[in-house]
Amino acid sequence: MLAAGELAHQRWLRDSGLFTSARASAVERGAVDDTGKAIGFWQFRPAAEALLAAHWEHVLNVAEPLESCGYLNGDEAAALTGLPNPPELASEL
C-alpha cells in the first residue's frame, strides 16, 4: 500500500521527537512518486493509517534490520515480525 510508507515515516518522526514542518514537507516530497502512481491515493490513507496502527510494532521490528541490510525478503520480514509469509500466488499467464 503506497500510502503506508509516507504515513509510517511521518509517525516515526513524531514518535522519535524529530518531527518538524520541514521534515514533514521533505517526507511528502519524497512520496510524490508514490502518490502519482496510485489512482485514488488519498482515499486509501485511512486504511493505511489503520494498518499501521494495528501493526506498528511489526514495522519497528523490521525497520532496523532493513536499514542495515538494505533489503529483506518476505521470509526474513516474517521471521522478524512473527507473522506468516503466505506463499506466492500462481501467476495467470
N, C-alpha and C positions, 0 to 999 in steps of 0.2 A: 504494500500500500504506500504509494508515493508520499502522501501527506504525513505519514508517521515519522519519517526521517526529520523533517523540519520541526515537527512538534516535539520530538524527543530531544533534539538539540536545544530548543528553547527551554524545555523543562530542566534539562541538565544544567544549563546556565543559571536558572532560578535556584534550583536545589543546591548548587555549589556556591551561591552567593556571588556569582560572576556576571549576573545579568545587568546589562546597560542598554540604553536605547541604541547605541552604536553597534553593539554586538548583535542585538536583535535584528537590526537592519541588515547586517552582514549575513546572518543566517537566512533571512528572507531572500536576499540577492543570490545566495548560494543555492537556493531551492528553485530559482526561476526556471531552470531546465526541466525539473520535475513538473512544475505547475503548467508549463507549456505542453508537456506530453499527455497530460491527463485531461480527458474530457470530463467536465463536472468536478474538477479537483476540489473546489470549496465545499461541495455538498458532501464529500466523504470525510471532511475534517472531524465532525462529531464521532463518527465510527472509529477513526484513527485515535482520537483522544480517549475513547472508552477502552480500546485495545491496549493502549499504552498504560492507562491506569490499572488495568487488570494484570498486566504483565511487566510492570516497571522493574521489579526485582530481577526478572529474567534478562531484561535489556541490560541492566547494570552488570549482571554476571557475565555477559558476553562482551561488553564494551572493552574492558582492558585487554583480554586476550586478542580481540580483533585488532585493537590499535597496535599491539606488539607484533602480531604476525602479518597484518595487512589483509588477511583472508582467512575465513573459516568455512569449511564445508558444512552441509546440513547435519551430518553425524556429529561433528565436533561441537556445533552450536547446541544440538540436542543434549549432548553429554554435559555441557556446562549448565544447562537450564533444568535438566531432569524431565524435559518434555520429549514426547516421541517425535521421531523424524519419519513421517509417512513415506512409503515407497513412491517412486516416481510414477506418474500416470503414463500409461502407454500412449504414445502419440498416434494420431489417426492420419496416416499419410496415404 
